[in-house]
Amino acid sequence: MVHPNISLAERKHRSLLEQECRGIFSGTDMPSHDHRHHERVWENAAMLLGRLYDSGMVTDPMMAEKAIIASYFHDTGLTVNPGPDHGTQSRHLCSLFLERSNLPDDDKREILEAVEKHDDKDYPAMSDPVSLAAIISVADDMDAFGSDAIERYNEIYSLRGIDSSSIPEKVISNVESRLRHLETTYAIFPDLAEQQRQRAETVISHFRKLSK
């Protein structure tokens, strides 16, 4: 059963956010990171949030609203800058959207920080599992696992001008880093960690074969 706070956030924001995200990506050919990626990241974030709400670790009723907005804007900056530092542009686009909202300033700042820093893979030893930043970062990481993520990596690394011979090594390092972060941050959910470990191994195994 979906937690009431998550259902409320979806009723209030999802339709508009999907429209905004589709519009931002309408002139960009980037299937791996377009509005569908943002939908998946929100679904991942909602799953994490559901567990955190049910466990009592998260009590903030606004966390779901903050998470859905951050999910739908975190990679919008790729339409301007396909590099790994696109979070700055994503933050700007999100800030324009938030100017039209009546959210408290503290909540807006929290959303913008999570959006800007989501792709900073220089992870701390362990993130705060109940922070918006950790929820968005890990929800994004989860979309980098599984068979569908293989083409995602090929596309985005090619857009960044990375030589094809270097892609396997870079992908393996990136996936392993994302997985470590998930496993340490959400060790409280061992079943989730194991499920995502298997999905990550699908990507790692594929690129290991290519590297040989």
N, C-alpha and C positions, 0 to 999 in steps of 0.2 A: 504493500500500500504506500502510495506517495505521501510524503510528509506534508501537512497542510501549508507550511511556510513555502515549500517548493511549488505546490499547486498555485498558491496565491501569486508568487513571483511570475509564474508562467502566464497566468491570466492577465496580469497587469502589463507585462513587458514583452512576451515572446513574439507576438505578431509584429509589433513595431520594430523590434530589434532584427528580426529576420528581414524585414523590408529594408531597413537601413543597411544591413550587411550586404544583401544582394545588390543594392544600388552602388555601394562602394566598389564592389568587385565586378560590376557590369561591363566595364571596359578593359578588364584584365583577364588574360588567358592563363589561369593558374589553378587548374583543377584540384591539386593536392592541398591547397590552402584557402580555397574560396569559401563561400557561405556554408557549404556542406561540412567543411572542416570545423567551422565555428559551431554548427549545430551539434556535431559529435562531441566537441569539447564541453559544451553545456551539458549534454547528457552524461558525460563522465563526471563533471562537477556535481551534477544533481545526485548521482549515485553516491559519491563520496559524502556529500552533505547529508543525504538521507541517513547514512551510517552514523555520521557525527551527531546529528540531531537525535537519533534514536538512542545513542549511547549516553546522551546528556552532556557530551563534551562541548557542543555548540548550543548556546541558548539564545543568541542574538536573532530575533525574528527577521531582522533586515539582512542577514547574511545571504539568504537565497536571492534577494533582489540585487544585492551587490554582485553576487557571483554570476547571475545571468547576464548582467550588463557587461562585466569584464570578459566573460566568455565570448560574447558576440563582437567584441572590439579588439581582442588581444593581438590578432594578426592583421588587422586592417592596414597597418602601416606598410605591409609588404607591397601594396599597390603603388607606393611611392619609393620605397627602398627595399629591395629584395635581400639585403644583407642581414647578418645576425643581429645588428643593432637597430632593427626596425621598430623596436619598442617605443622609441621617442616619437616616431610618426604616429604609431597606434595611439599613444597617449594624447596627442594633439587632436586626432579625429574623435576620440572618446570625449575629450573635454568639450568639443563643440556640441556633442549630443547632450552632455550633462548640463550645459548652460540652459537647456530648455526644460530641465527637470527641477523638481522641488525637493530633491534629497538634501539632507543636512550637509554642510561643507565638509565635516569630518568624514562622512561616508563617501563623498566625491573624491576626497584625497586618497582614501584607502583603495578605491576602485582604480584611480589613475596610477597609483604606485604598483598595484598588482599587474595592470596592463603593461606598464613600461618595463617591469623587471621579469616578466614571465619567461623570457627566453635567455635569461642570464644563467648559463649552465655551470658557472663557477660556484657550485652549491656549497652552502655551509655544511658542517658535519651532519647536522640534522635540522630541518626546518620545523617551525611550530605547526603541528598538524591541524590546528584549528584556525590558523590565519588564512585570510583570503588569498594572500600571495601564494601560500603552499597549495591550496585547493586548486587554483587556476594553473599553476605551474605543473602540478602532477596530472591534472585533467588533460592538459596539453601533451604531456609526456606519453600518456596512455594511447594517444592517437598516433604515436610514432612506433607502436608495436603492432604485430600481426602482419599477415601477408599483404594487406592493402597498403601498408606503410612503405613497402619496398619501392613502389613507383613514386611515392611521395618524396623519398630521399633522392632518387635519381633526378626528379624534376627540380627540386629546390637547389640541390648542389650544382646542377648544370646551370641554372639561372645565376648562380653566384660565381660562375666561371671556373669551377674546380675541375681539373683534368680528370677524365674518366678513370684513369689508372690509380688515382689517389682516393677515389670515392669509397671503395670498400673499407679501407683502413679508417677513414674519417667517420663513416657510418657506424662501424663497430664500436669505436671509442665513444661516439655520441650516445648510442643506445645503451651501452654499459653504464655510462654516467647517469643517464635518466633512470635506469633501473635501480641503481644503488640509492639514488635519492628517494625513489618511491619506497623501497624496502626499508630504509631507515626512518623515513617520515611516518609511514603508515604500518610499522611493525605491529601495531595494535590490531591490525586486520590481516592475520597470516594467510587466510584463504584468498584474499584479494592479491596479496603479494605473490603468492604461488601462481595464481591465474595469469597475472601480468608477466611473471618471469617466463612462463611458457610462450606467451605471445612475443616477448622480446627475443627469445631464443630463435623464433622463426626468422626474424630479420637478421640476427647475427649469423645464423647458419647459412643463410643465402649469400651474404656478402663474404663470408669466410671461403665459401666455394669459389666465388669469383676471384678472390685475392690469390688463390692457388693456381 
